[in-house]
């Protein structure tokens, strides 16, 4: 639905669900492209996301919300693609994930946390590929090593709880290579 002023310019637009509920509002240009500030809603009527469009593509800062109203994620778009830092939150406001984008691809430092703030994953992306030193900590398992073009490459170590070595070995572009060792929890 579009509203026009006396000069024929679009001054408001709304998008409706099949049930007749407003699920979006902003401006649709005469060409049909979204332009300027927009808000999208859940079927319940609660705010789902807000930000702006430029030439029909998401642009600038966007904020996404849980249906209960809390901020879920914040990030930027450039030309319709994710750009710069993105931060994801729990419903109680704690940071869950921090990531960086360039032209819609992960690029830069990436960190993911559990609900208590412990780092689960930490490393770097370059043009969408894991690269360099990475760290994983899931349940009682820890891994440390390097990636090259999204493949494990070089020396990797896995640990039991309390930093007891579980595995050490080398990888070449994702495949184990050479003398790799696995250890029992008692160190043998």
Secondary structure, 3 states (H helix, E strand, C coil): CEEECCCCCEEEEEEECCCCCEEEEEEECCCCCEEEEEEEECCCCCEEEEEEEECCEEEEEEEEECCCCCEEEEEEEECCEEEEEEEEECCCCCEEEEEEEECCEECEEEEEECCCCCEEEEEEEECCEEEEEEEEEECCEEEEEEEECCEEEEEEEEEEHHHEEEEEEEEECCEEEEEEEECCCCCC
